[in-house]
Amino acid sequence: MALPWVEKYRPKSFADVVDQEEAKYVLASWICARFRAPKDFCTRWAKKKDKEILDARAVLLAGPPGVGKTTLIHALAREIGYELIELNASDVRTAERLKEVVGRGLREGSLFGYGGKIVLFDEVDGLHVKEDAGGLEAIIEIIENSKVPIVMTANNPYDPRFRPLRDISLVVNLKRLSEEEVVEVLRRICTSEGAKCEEEALRSIAKSSLGDLRAAINDLQMYLSGGRKTLTVDDIKRVGERNPQLSMFEILDRVYRARWFDEARAISFNPSFDWEQYFIWATETIPVVYKEIETMSVAYDRLSKADMFIGRIKRTQEWELLPYALELALGGVSQIKSKPRLPPFIKYGFPQRLLILAKSREARKRRDVLVEYLAQNLHVSRSYVKSEIIYVLGVLAKSDSKIVERLSKALGINAIDIKTLL
Ligand SMILES: Nc1ncnc2c1ncn2[C@@H]1O[C@H](COP(=O)(O)OP(=O)(O)OP(=O)(O)O)[C@@H](O)[C@H]1O
């Protein structure tokens, strides 16, 4: 399998990490003030003198997904020649295990002549404070006693549960990448892959990535998969049209993985977002993603409330209510208190409802013709035909086959089909 481009083009040095200059200055100033680091690096990057930065015991990089938090730490370790001890909070479920792993990492000598060690707790907000017995306290204890740099990353460290961690660390916010920067990185990748990519096409990918460079690079790789060497705006449109289920998979994935309410809600601004389709897909994918009955029930409750808004909108045409419905259906389904940690890959199936509807499309068309014919000739509404007449005709047709024949002649639909419709 080809190397994912997010790995292939992961920045190796501090300078290669784009659009995060402020964070780089803060991080470098902290490292250079408190630990041993190469002079060249410090001269170039350690530009901050604030006491708060120089005195910090640990650094917590906060920001949305795919903006370079983890990459920045990897680049830092490489720049200063330190060995990186990387721990994912969810891998380390208990205080004992956490201390053991960090302790072992710090005790063992480095084989490759590193200048020191740096500990990275990736995604600390993935810690379930209740379940991960003592995990948070253990991290704080490690920070308090550590002689090596400790850095953490989090999408959302502003949950009150993480207050103690924020208090003891310097929180450095990384921003969403600008559209310009995303386009620039995509352009460079196109050149290096020998592909001709239209500026407009890259801009369109950048726009829908919402500042998440990882998502943008993944999209570009998908568009250029199979060795394709050109990318035009039309290609992007065509892929969207030909594979609506593909973009719906992406939409669902973004909704379920969104860390913040706003992030989930923003998906409705995406040009490919079709809320009617989304409702169908969400209905069938909630139990695929949320296995626990409680979480599942909260998600369904919110989706059903959104559906009540939709029902009202359809009845009264009060379209100004749509944003409320979408907030419930996107933010509400995505942000659930007991939300579990999601696996890296979720297999969202194609909704059965759509498959059944597609299979029965012809039969439904014939049924509509029949209903329309009866409604017009009997001077009644279509819903009356559906709820009453069809049933009565069905019973009559069983005892008198002429009824079916006459309907068949009048409608030009063969008699067997009429029988199955009644
Ligand atoms: N600022 C950046 N400069 C250059 N490349 C970046 C930047 N941000 C992200 N990338 C690209 O996106 C990929 C993912 O970035 P990274 O893992 O650092 O994101 P993250 O912010 O840690 O996200 P998450 O919170 O989901 O872990 C990188 O491998 C890199 O290719």
PDBQT file of the ligand as one rigid body, heavy atoms in Angstrom, charges set to zero:
ROOT
HETATM    1  N1  LIG A 501       1.133  23.227  10.494  1.00  0.00    +0.000 N 
HETATM    2  C1  LIG A 501       1.421  22.185   9.686  1.00  0.00    +0.000 A 
HETATM    3  N2  LIG A 501       2.449  22.253   8.810  1.00  0.00    +0.000 NA
HETATM    4  C2  LIG A 501       2.715  21.249   7.980  1.00  0.00    +0.000 A 
HETATM    5  N3  LIG A 501       2.029  20.087   7.949  1.00  0.00    +0.000 NA
HETATM    6  C3  LIG A 501       1.004  19.943   8.800  1.00  0.00    +0.000 A 
HETATM    7  C4  LIG A 501       0.640  20.999   9.698  1.00  0.00    +0.000 A 
HETATM    8  N4  LIG A 501      -0.431  20.600  10.396  1.00  0.00    +0.000 NA
HETATM    9  C5  LIG A 501      -0.738  19.366   9.966  1.00  0.00    +0.000 A 
HETATM   10  N5  LIG A 501       0.112  18.967   8.996  1.00  0.00    +0.000 N 
HETATM   11  C6  LIG A 501       0.010  17.693   8.238  1.00  0.00    +0.000 C 
HETATM   12  O1  LIG A 501      -1.092  16.967   8.779  1.00  0.00    +0.000 OA
HETATM   13  C7  LIG A 501      -0.675  15.756   9.378  1.00  0.00    +0.000 C 
HETATM   14  C8  LIG A 501      -1.357  15.625  10.723  1.00  0.00    +0.000 C 
HETATM   15  O2  LIG A 501      -0.867  16.596  11.627  1.00  0.00    +0.000 OA
HETATM   16  P1  LIG A 501      -0.756  16.348  13.195  1.00  0.00    +0.000 P 
HETATM   17  O3  LIG A 501      -0.780  14.889  13.498  1.00  0.00    +0.000 OA
HETATM   18  O4  LIG A 501       0.384  17.130  13.705  1.00  0.00    +0.000 OA
HETATM   19  O5  LIG A 501      -2.115  16.991  13.647  1.00  0.00    +0.000 OA
HETATM   20  P2  LIG A 501      -2.625  17.256  15.111  1.00  0.00    +0.000 P 
HETATM   21  O6  LIG A 501      -2.848  18.713  15.230  1.00  0.00    +0.000 OA
HETATM   22  O7  LIG A 501      -1.737  16.611  16.107  1.00  0.00    +0.000 OA
HETATM   23  O8  LIG A 501      -4.045  16.544  15.032  1.00  0.00    +0.000 OA
HETATM   24  P3  LIG A 501      -4.799  15.598  16.110  1.00  0.00    +0.000 P 
HETATM   25  O9  LIG A 501      -5.331  16.504  17.149  1.00  0.00    +0.000 OA
HETATM   26  O10 LIG A 501      -5.907  14.978  15.293  1.00  0.00    +0.000 OA
HETATM   27  O11 LIG A 501      -3.796  14.602  16.580  1.00  0.00    +0.000 OA
HETATM   28  C9  LIG A 501       0.836  15.830   9.453  1.00  0.00    +0.000 C 
HETATM   29  O12 LIG A 501       1.398  14.573   9.200  1.00  0.00    +0.000 OA
HETATM   30  C10 LIG A 501       1.210  16.805   8.372  1.00  0.00    +0.000 C 
HETATM   31  O13 LIG A 501       1.365  16.103   7.155  1.00  0.00    +0.000 OA
ENDROOT
TORSDOF 0
